[in-house]
């Protein structure tokens, strides 16, 4: 049994990296610069696109439905993932050696929490779509209070899993159990986390497979009736295809990293997991950008809302510039922008 005398709470990050055999660079290597440059670019794009998705859902009353609340929560999880990866980029490379144990656990916990929130939300979306499609509803009538409780439950579980390693599921008192990819975490934590995620993926695949075959059979039957409105079929299929694409993108982006984590968690000594870990993590982060792009490509109402928000932002900027740099009276035959006394712009309907 491990005693407190055998724990290494006062050691440095370098001590644990040396114990696991993971190189801790003292200077910026070319591959470090490339990974950080790509990571910062992806992180900024993730933050901007998911902020736009959240703003679109909040501003458009047509999106005030359970499925869109969950999609908004997925965007919030992806936004959190962008923040977590941005934090990682500012505390990686040679800066890793300067982290305290608490700082390292914070860096890792942010990543684990955001990923767990994404996985749990995707499962919740799958269940909600299954419920609404089987009930022959475009949007399920799940009470808002229950949706809020579901979202709160997702984040409680995500925060719990993200905080667990820092408090108990680490290897500070059992150096022989330390993983190579995350030298302060126990290999069992990585294995359980990877297996749990893969199990969730299998559940979501099963749910969406059942939805696909159900919708296909129903559309075939509905096509035989003249009174069937085609808009319902198109919208239902569009929503199903959107969430399936989101799920597929998540699996493609995250499966390589989960397989590597599982190999490391199982103690595969011959597997060179350290050679690909940074690239697979960057691929996983790119999924947070893919999700937002999928929304704009698949949902026509979302695209219109995006254009409206971006146009309002551009018009607001151009309005401020016109007030600063142009006379109050203008002559021209182009688009009319009127400035009332309250300072808000009124755009002519001919825009």
JOLINKA-V625912 format. One line per field, one symbol per residue. ss: DSSP state (@ for helix, = for strand, . for the rest). psi: psi as a letter, one per 20 degrees, with the letter a starting at -180 (. if undefined). Layout:
ss->???
psi->???
This chain:
ss->...@@@......@@@@@@@@.........@@@@@@@@@@@@@@@@@@@@@@@@@@@@@@.@@@..@@@@@@@@@@@@@@@@@@@@@@@@...@@@@@@..@@@@@@@@@@@@@@@@@@@@@@@@@@@@@@@@@@.........@@@@@@@@@@@@@@@@@@@@@@@@..=....@@@=......==@@@@@@@@@@@@@@@@@@@@@@@@@@@@@@@@@@@@.......@@@@@@@@@@@@@@@@@@@@@@@@@@@@@@@@@@@@.......@@@.@@@@@@@@@@@@@@@@@@@@@@.@@@@@@@@@@@@@@@@@@@@@@@@@@...........===.....===....
psi->pprhijqlhjrrhhghghhijppoqiroqghgggggggghgggghgggghhggghghhhohhjmqghhghhhhghhghghhggghghghilachihhiqrghhghgghhgggghgghgghhhghgggghgghghjlqgpqkpqhhhgghggghghggghghhighhhglakhjnhijqrhhniiqqhhgggggghgghggghghggghgggghghggghhhhiiphipphhggggghggghghggggghggghhgghhgggggghikohipmhihighhhhhhghhhhhgghhhghhhoghhghhghgghghgghgghghhhhhiqrhpqprjbppoqorhiiqqopqii.
